[in-house]
Amino acid sequence: MASQAHYERIGRFIYGFHRIVSPEELRALQDGCRLPAELADRGAALAERFDAVLADWQEDARLERGDSVSDERIAALLKDTRDFSAELAYARTQGA
């Protein structure tokens, strides 16, 4: 049962992240986008953090442990992604 809860938890994280923004969109910001480089770099860093959570989760599942993807880590990443998404939306309305 703990394993099922572990899968459900990471599934909720993935769903929540994608509701805010897709990792592919974050990566694409660096490719010819008319946004400030700093904003595009932050988007790419968020995508890397997303990938790192998934990689750590897969490693935890493989080793049958569940300690590297804490609730705090997930919450911090989702908060940073929401904040970034709001900044991105604003920058796009400003024609950046």
N, CA, C and O atoms as a GROMACS GRO file, in nm:
protein
  384
    1MET      N    1   0.081  -0.121   0.000
    1MET     CA    2   0.000   0.000   0.000
    1MET      C    3   0.085   0.126   0.000
    1MET      O    4   0.049   0.226  -0.062
    2ALA      N    5   0.197   0.121   0.070
    2ALA     CA    6   0.286   0.237   0.071
    2ALA      C    7   0.334   0.269  -0.069
    2ALA      O    8   0.348   0.386  -0.106
    3SER      N    9   0.359   0.165  -0.148
    3SER     CA   10   0.404   0.185  -0.285
    3SER      C   11   0.297   0.256  -0.368
    3SER      O   12   0.328   0.345  -0.446
    4GLN      N   13   0.172   0.216  -0.350
    4GLN     CA   14   0.063   0.281  -0.423
    4GLN      C   15   0.054   0.427  -0.385
    4GLN      O   16   0.035   0.513  -0.471
    5ALA      N   17   0.066   0.457  -0.258
    5ALA     CA   18   0.061   0.597  -0.213
    5ALA      C   19   0.178   0.676  -0.272
    5ALA      O   20   0.163   0.792  -0.308
    6HIS      N   21   0.292   0.611  -0.282
    6HIS     CA   22   0.411   0.675  -0.341
    6HIS      C   23   0.384   0.711  -0.487
    6HIS      O   24   0.416   0.821  -0.531
    7TYR      N   25   0.324   0.619  -0.563
    7TYR     CA   26   0.292   0.644  -0.703
    7TYR      C   27   0.185   0.753  -0.716
    7TYR      O   28   0.194   0.838  -0.805
    8GLU      N   29   0.086   0.751  -0.630
    8GLU     CA   30  -0.019   0.852  -0.636
    8GLU      C   31   0.038   0.990  -0.604
    8GLU      O   32  -0.002   1.089  -0.666
    9ARG      N   33   0.129   0.996  -0.510
    9ARG     CA   34   0.190   1.123  -0.471
    9ARG      C   35   0.269   1.184  -0.586
    9ARG      O   36   0.255   1.303  -0.615
   10ILE      N   37   0.350   1.104  -0.652
   10ILE     CA   38   0.429   1.158  -0.763
   10ILE      C   39   0.338   1.190  -0.881
   10ILE      O   40   0.365   1.284  -0.956
   11GLY      N   41   0.231   1.113  -0.899
   11GLY     CA   42   0.135   1.143  -1.004
   11GLY      C   43   0.067   1.277  -0.983
   11GLY      O   44   0.047   1.354  -1.077
   12ARG      N   45   0.032   1.305  -0.858
   12ARG     CA   46  -0.028   1.436  -0.827
   12ARG      C   47   0.071   1.549  -0.853
   12ARG      O   48   0.033   1.656  -0.900
   13PHE      N   49   0.198   1.525  -0.821
   13PHE     CA   50   0.301   1.625  -0.848
   13PHE      C   51   0.312   1.653  -0.998
   13PHE      O   52   0.311   1.769  -1.040
   14ILE      N   53   0.322   1.547  -1.077
   14ILE     CA   54   0.335   1.564  -1.222
   14ILE      C   55   0.214   1.638  -1.278
   14ILE      O   56   0.228   1.731  -1.357
   15TYR      N   57   0.095   1.596  -1.237
   15TYR     CA   58  -0.028   1.661  -1.283
   15TYR      C   59  -0.029   1.809  -1.242
   15TYR      O   60  -0.060   1.896  -1.323
   16GLY      N   61   0.006   1.836  -1.117
   16GLY     CA   62   0.008   1.974  -1.069
   16GLY      C   63   0.107   2.061  -1.144
   16GLY      O   64   0.076   2.175  -1.176
   17PHE      N   65   0.224   2.008  -1.171
   17PHE     CA   66   0.325   2.083  -1.245
   17PHE      C   67   0.274   2.116  -1.384
   17PHE      O   68   0.283   2.231  -1.429
   18HIS      N   69   0.219   2.016  -1.452
   18HIS     CA   70   0.170   2.037  -1.588
   18HIS      C   71   0.049   2.130  -1.594
   18HIS      O   72   0.026   2.194  -1.696
   19ARG      N   73  -0.026   2.138  -1.487
   19ARG     CA   74  -0.138   2.234  -1.484
   19ARG      C   75  -0.086   2.376  -1.485
   19ARG      O   76  -0.153   2.467  -1.534
   20ILE      N   77   0.032   2.397  -1.431
   20ILE     CA   78   0.090   2.531  -1.427
   20ILE      C   79   0.159   2.561  -1.560
   20ILE      O   80   0.131   2.663  -1.624
   21VAL      N   81   0.247   2.472  -1.601
   21VAL     CA   82   0.323   2.489  -1.725
   21VAL      C   83   0.387   2.356  -1.761
   21VAL      O   84   0.418   2.275  -1.674
   22SER      N   85   0.406   2.333  -1.890
   22SER     CA   86   0.470   2.207  -1.929
   22SER      C   87   0.622   2.224  -1.928
   22SER      O   88   0.673   2.330  -1.963
   23PRO      N   89   0.693   2.119  -1.889
   23PRO     CA   90   0.840   2.127  -1.894
   23PRO      C   91   0.891   2.156  -2.035
   23PRO      O   92   0.992   2.224  -2.051
   24GLU      N   93   0.823   2.104  -2.136
   24GLU     CA   94   0.865   2.129  -2.274
   24GLU      C   95   0.856   2.277  -2.307
   24GLU      O   96   0.944   2.331  -2.375
   25GLU      N   97   0.752   2.344  -2.259
   25GLU     CA   98   0.739   2.487  -2.282
   25GLU      C   99   0.853   2.562  -2.213
   25GLU      O  100   0.908   2.657  -2.268
   26LEU      N  101   0.887   2.519  -2.093
   26LEU     CA  102   0.997   2.584  -2.021
   26LEU      C  103   1.128   2.569  -2.097
   26LEU      O  104   1.206   2.664  -2.106
   27ARG      N  105   1.153   2.451  -2.150
   27ARG     CA  106   1.276   2.429  -2.226
   27ARG      C  107   1.278   2.510  -2.355
   27ARG      O  108   1.384   2.559  -2.396
   28ALA      N  109   1.162   2.526  -2.419
   28ALA     CA  110   1.152   2.597  -2.545
   28ALA      C  111   1.172   2.748  -2.530
   28ALA      O  112   1.197   2.816  -2.629
   29LEU      N  113   1.163   2.799  -2.410
   29LEU     CA  114   1.180   2.943  -2.390
   29LEU      C  115   1.318   2.991  -2.434
   29LEU      O  116   1.334   3.108  -2.469
   30GLN      N  117   1.416   2.904  -2.432
   30GLN     CA  118   1.552   2.943  -2.470
   30GLN      C  119   1.575   2.938  -2.620
   30GLN      O  120   1.679   2.983  -2.668
   31ASP      N  121   1.481   2.886  -2.694
   31ASP     CA  122   1.498   2.869  -2.839
   31ASP      C  123   1.424   2.977  -2.916
   31ASP      O  124   1.309   2.958  -2.955
   32GLY      N  125   1.489   3.088  -2.938
   32GLY     CA  126   1.434   3.192  -3.023
   32GLY      C  127   1.316   3.268  -2.966
   32GLY      O  128   1.242   3.331  -3.041
   33CYS      N  129   1.298   3.262  -2.840
   33CYS     CA  130   1.187   3.332  -2.777
   33CYS      C  131   1.227   3.477  -2.750
   33CYS      O  132   1.342   3.506  -2.719
   34ARG      N  133   1.131   3.567  -2.762
   34ARG     CA  134   1.161   3.708  -2.739
   34ARG      C  135   1.138   3.746  -2.592
   34ARG      O  136   1.064   3.839  -2.562
   35LEU      N  137   1.200   3.673  -2.505
   35LEU     CA  138   1.194   3.702  -2.362
   35LEU      C  139   1.334   3.734  -2.313
   35LEU      O  140   1.433   3.695  -2.375
   36PRO      N  141   1.342   3.806  -2.203
   36PRO     CA  142   1.476   3.830  -2.146
   36PRO      C  143   1.545   3.697  -2.118
   36PRO      O  144   1.482   3.601  -2.073
   37ALA      N  145   1.674   3.692  -2.143
   37ALA     CA  146   1.751   3.569  -2.124
   37ALA      C  147   1.739   3.517  -1.982
   37ALA      O  148   1.732   3.396  -1.960
   38GLU      N  149   1.736   3.606  -1.885
   38GLU     CA  150   1.727   3.566  -1.743
   38GLU      C  151   1.598   3.488  -1.719
   38GLU      O  152   1.599   3.388  -1.647
   39LEU      N  153   1.489   3.531  -1.779
   39LEU     CA  154   1.361   3.463  -1.762
   39LEU      C  155   1.364   3.326  -1.830
   39LEU      O  156   1.316   3.227  -1.774
   40ALA      N  157   1.419   3.321  -1.949
   40ALA     CA  158   1.430   3.193  -2.020
   40ALA      C  159   1.519   3.096  -1.943
   40ALA      O  160   1.489   2.977  -1.934
   41ASP      N  161   1.628   3.146  -1.886
   41ASP     CA  162   1.718   3.061  -1.807
   41ASP      C  163   1.648   3.008  -1.682
   41ASP      O  164   1.666   2.892  -1.645
   42ARG      N  165   1.569   3.091  -1.618
   42ARG     CA  166   1.494   3.045  -1.500
   42ARG      C  167   1.394   2.937  -1.537
   42ARG      O  168   1.375   2.841  -1.462
   43GLY      N  169   1.330   2.952  -1.652
   43GLY     CA  170   1.237   2.849  -1.698
   43GLY      C  171   1.307   2.717  -1.722
   43GLY      O  172   1.257   2.611  -1.685
   44ALA      N  173   1.424   2.724  -1.785
   44ALA     CA  174   1.501   2.602  -1.809
   44ALA      C  175   1.544   2.538  -1.677
   44ALA      O  176   1.545   2.415  -1.665
   45ALA      N  177   1.579   2.620  -1.579
   45ALA     CA  178   1.619   2.567  -1.448
   45ALA      C  179   1.502   2.497  -1.380
   45ALA      O  180   1.520   2.395  -1.313
   46LEU      N  181   1.382   2.551  -1.395
   46LEU     CA  182   1.263   2.485  -1.338
   46LEU      C  183   1.240   2.350  -1.404
   46LEU      O  184   1.206   2.252  -1.337
   47ALA      N  185   1.257   2.344  -1.536
   47ALA     CA  186   1.242   2.216  -1.606
   47ALA      C  187   1.346   2.116  -1.557
   47ALA      O  188   1.316   1.997  -1.542
   48GLU      N  189   1.467   2.162  -1.531
   48GLU     CA  190   1.571   2.073  -1.479
   48GLU      C  191   1.535   2.023  -1.339
   48GLU      O  192   1.557   1.906  -1.308
   49ARG      N  193   1.479   2.111  -1.256
   49ARG     CA  194   1.437   2.069  -1.122
   49ARG      C  195   1.325   1.966  -1.131
   49ARG      O  196   1.324   1.870  -1.054
   50PHE      N  197   1.232   1.985  -1.224
   50PHE     CA  198   1.124   1.889  -1.247
   50PHE      C  199   1.183   1.753  -1.286
   50PHE      O  200   1.145   1.650  -1.230
   51ASP      N  201   1.276   1.755  -1.381
   51ASP     CA  202   1.341   1.632  -1.424
   51ASP      C  203   1.415   1.565  -1.310
   51ASP      O  204   1.414   1.442  -1.298
   52ALA      N  205   1.480   1.644  -1.225
   52ALA     CA  206   1.555   1.589  -1.112
   52ALA      C  207   1.463   1.521  -1.012
   52ALA      O  208   1.497   1.416  -0.958
   53VAL      N  209   1.346   1.580  -0.987
   53VAL     CA  210   1.250   1.517  -0.896
   53VAL      C  211   1.207   1.382  -0.952
   53VAL      O  212   1.202   1.283  -0.879
   54LEU      N  213   1.177   1.378  -1.080
   54LEU     CA  214   1.136   1.251  -1.141
   54LEU      C  215   1.248   1.148  -1.138
   54LEU      O  216   1.224   1.031  -1.110
   55ALA      N  217   1.370   1.191  -1.165
   55ALA     CA  218   1.483   1.098  -1.161
   55ALA      C  219   1.505   1.045  -1.019
   55ALA      O  220   1.529   0.926  -1.001
   56ASP      N  221   1.496   1.133  -0.920
   56ASP     CA  222   1.513   1.089  -0.782
   56ASP      C  223   1.401   0.995  -0.741
   56ASP      O  224   1.424   0.896  -0.671
   57TRP      N  225   1.278   1.026  -0.785
   57TRP     CA  226   1.165   0.940  -0.753
   57TRP      C  227   1.186   0.801  -0.814
   57TRP      O  228   1.161   0.700  -0.749
   58GLN      N  229   1.231   0.796  -0.940
   58GLN     CA  230   1.255   0.666  -1.004
   58GLN      C  231   1.363   0.588  -0.930
   58GLN      O  232   1.352   0.467  -0.912
   59GLU      N  233   1.467   0.658  -0.887
   59GLU     CA  234   1.573   0.592  -0.813
   59GLU      C  235   1.521   0.541  -0.678
   59GLU      O  236   1.554   0.430  -0.636
   60ASP      N  237   1.440   0.621  -0.611
   60ASP     CA  238   1.379   0.578  -0.485
   60ASP      C  239   1.294   0.452  -0.505
   60ASP      O  240   1.301   0.358  -0.426
   61ALA      N  241   1.215   0.452  -0.612
   61ALA     CA  242   1.129   0.337  -0.640
   61ALA      C  243   1.213   0.214  -0.670
   61ALA      O  244   1.181   0.103  -0.627
   62ARG      N  245   1.320   0.232  -0.744
   62ARG     CA  246   1.408   0.119  -0.779
   62ARG      C  247   1.473   0.060  -0.655
   62ARG      O  248   1.487  -0.061  -0.642
   63LEU      N  249   1.512   0.148  -0.563
   63LEU     CA  250   1.579   0.102  -0.441
   63LEU      C  251   1.481   0.074  -0.327
   63LEU      O  252   1.520   0.040  -0.215
   64GLU      N  253   1.351   0.091  -0.358
   64GLU     CA  254   1.245   0.070  -0.260
   64GLU      C  255   1.264   0.155  -0.135
   64GLU      O  256   1.254   0.107  -0.022
   65ARG      N  257   1.290   0.281  -0.159
   65ARG     CA  258   1.297   0.379  -0.051
   65ARG      C  259   1.214   0.497  -0.096
   65ARG      O  260   1.168   0.499  -0.210
   66GLY      N  261   1.195   0.593  -0.014
   66GLY     CA  262   1.113   0.707  -0.054
   66GLY      C  263   1.154   0.834   0.016
   66GLY      O  264   1.070   0.911   0.063
   67ASP      N  265   1.284   0.856   0.024
   67ASP     CA  266   1.328   0.966   0.108
   67ASP      C  267   1.384   1.088   0.036
   67ASP      O  268   1.402   1.192   0.101
   68SER      N  269   1.410   1.083  -0.092
   68SER     CA  270   1.474   1.197  -0.156
   68SER      C  271   1.375   1.296  -0.217
   68SER      O  272   1.415   1.406  -0.254
   69VAL      N  273   1.250   1.259  -0.228
   69VAL     CA  274   1.149   1.349  -0.284
   69VAL      C  275   1.052   1.385  -0.172
   69VAL      O  276   0.945   1.326  -0.158
   70SER      N  277   1.092   1.483  -0.094
   70SER     CA  278   1.011   1.523   0.021
   70SER      C  279   0.894   1.610  -0.022
   70SER      O  280   0.894   1.669  -0.130
   71ASP      N  281   0.794   1.616   0.065
   71ASP     CA  282   0.680   1.705   0.040
   71ASP      C  283   0.727   1.850   0.029
   71ASP      O  284   0.674   1.926  -0.051
   72GLU      N  285   0.827   1.886   0.109
   72GLU     CA  286   0.879   2.023   0.107
   72GLU      C  287   0.944   2.055  -0.027
   72GLU      O  288   0.928   2.164  -0.081
   73ARG      N  289   1.018   1.959  -0.080
   73ARG     CA  290   1.083   1.979  -0.211
   73ARG      C  291   0.979   1.996  -0.320
   73ARG      O  292   0.993   2.083  -0.406
   74ILE      N  293   0.876   1.914  -0.318
   74ILE     CA  294   0.770   1.924  -0.418
   74ILE      C  295   0.696   2.057  -0.404
   74ILE      O  296   0.671   2.125  -0.503
   75ALA      N  297   0.661   2.093  -0.282
   75ALA     CA  298   0.588   2.219  -0.259
   75ALA      C  299   0.671   2.339  -0.304
   75ALA      O  300   0.617   2.431  -0.365
   76ALA      N  301   0.800   2.339  -0.275
   76ALA     CA  302   0.886   2.450  -0.315
   76ALA      C  303   0.894   2.462  -0.467
   76ALA      O  304   0.888   2.572  -0.521
   77LEU      N  305   0.906   2.349  -0.535
   77LEU     CA  306   0.914   2.352  -0.681
   77LEU      C  307   0.782   2.400  -0.741
   77LEU      O  308   0.783   2.481  -0.835
   78LEU      N  309   0.670   2.353  -0.689
   78LEU     CA  310   0.541   2.399  -0.742
   78LEU      C  311   0.520   2.548  -0.715
   78LEU      O  312   0.467   2.619  -0.800
   79LYS      N  313   0.560   2.596  -0.599
   79LYS     CA  314   0.548   2.739  -0.568
   79LYS      C  315   0.635   2.822  -0.663
   79LYS      O  316   0.588   2.921  -0.719
   80ASP      N  317   0.760   2.781  -0.681
   80ASP     CA  318   0.849   2.853  -0.771
   80ASP      C  319   0.794   2.852  -0.914
   80ASP      O  320   0.808   2.950  -0.987
   81THR      N  321   0.734   2.742  -0.954
   81THR     CA  322   0.677   2.731  -1.088
   81THR      C  323   0.556   2.823  -1.104
   81THR      O  324   0.541   2.888  -1.207
   82ARG      N  325   0.470   2.829  -1.001
   82ARG     CA  326   0.356   2.921  -1.007
   82ARG      C  327   0.404   3.066  -1.016
   82ARG      O  328   0.353   3.144  -1.095
   83ASP      N  329   0.502   3.100  -0.934
   83ASP     CA  330   0.556   3.237  -0.936
   83ASP      C  331   0.616   3.269  -1.073
   83ASP      O  332   0.593   3.377  -1.128
   84PHE      N  333   0.692   3.175  -1.127
   84PHE     CA  334   0.753   3.194  -1.258
   84PHE      C  335   0.646   3.210  -1.366
   84PHE      O  336   0.658   3.296  -1.453
   85SER      N  337   0.544   3.128  -1.360
   85SER     CA  338   0.436   3.134  -1.459
   85SER      C  339   0.370   3.271  -1.460
   85SER      O  340   0.339   3.325  -1.567
   86ALA      N  341   0.349   3.328  -1.342
   86ALA     CA  342   0.290   3.461  -1.334
   86ALA      C  343   0.384   3.565  -1.395
   86ALA      O  344   0.340   3.653  -1.468
   87GLU      N  345   0.513   3.555  -1.367
   87GLU     CA  346   0.611   3.648  -1.425
   87GLU      C  347   0.618   3.632  -1.576
   87GLU      O  348   0.629   3.731  -1.649
   88LEU      N  349   0.612   3.509  -1.623
   88LEU     CA  350   0.614   3.483  -1.766
   88LEU      C  351   0.492   3.544  -1.835
   88LEU      O  352   0.504   3.607  -1.941
   89ALA      N  353   0.377   3.526  -1.777
   89ALA     CA  354   0.254   3.584  -1.834
   89ALA      C  355   0.264   3.736  -1.840
   89ALA      O  356   0.224   3.797  -1.939
   90TYR      N  357   0.317   3.796  -1.734
   90TYR     CA  358   0.333   3.941  -1.732
   90TYR      C  359   0.432   3.985  -1.841
   90TYR      O  360   0.405   4.080  -1.914
   91ALA      N  361   0.545   3.917  -1.850
   91ALA     CA  362   0.645   3.954  -1.951
   91ALA      C  363   0.587   3.944  -2.091
   91ALA      O  364   0.618   4.027  -2.177
   92ARG      N  365   0.504   3.845  -2.114
   92ARG     CA  366   0.445   3.830  -2.247
   92ARG      C  367   0.346   3.943  -2.277
   92ARG      O  368   0.334   3.985  -2.392
   93THR      N  369   0.275   3.992  -2.175
   93THR     CA  370   0.183   4.103  -2.200
   93THR      C  371   0.257   4.234  -2.223
   93THR      O  372   0.202   4.328  -2.282
   94GLN      N  373   0.381   4.240  -2.178
   94GLN     CA  374   0.462   4.362  -2.196
   94GLN      C  375   0.538   4.360  -2.327
   94GLN      O  376   0.610   4.455  -2.360
   95GLY      N  377   0.522   4.252  -2.403
   95GLY     CA  378   0.588   4.242  -2.533
   95GLY      C  379   0.736   4.211  -2.523
   95GLY      O  380   0.813   4.238  -2.615
   96ALA      N  381   0.775   4.155  -2.410
   96ALA     CA  382   0.917   4.124  -2.391
   96ALA      C  383   0.960   4.010  -2.479
   96ALA      O  384   1.077   3.970  -2.476
   0.00000   0.00000   0.00000
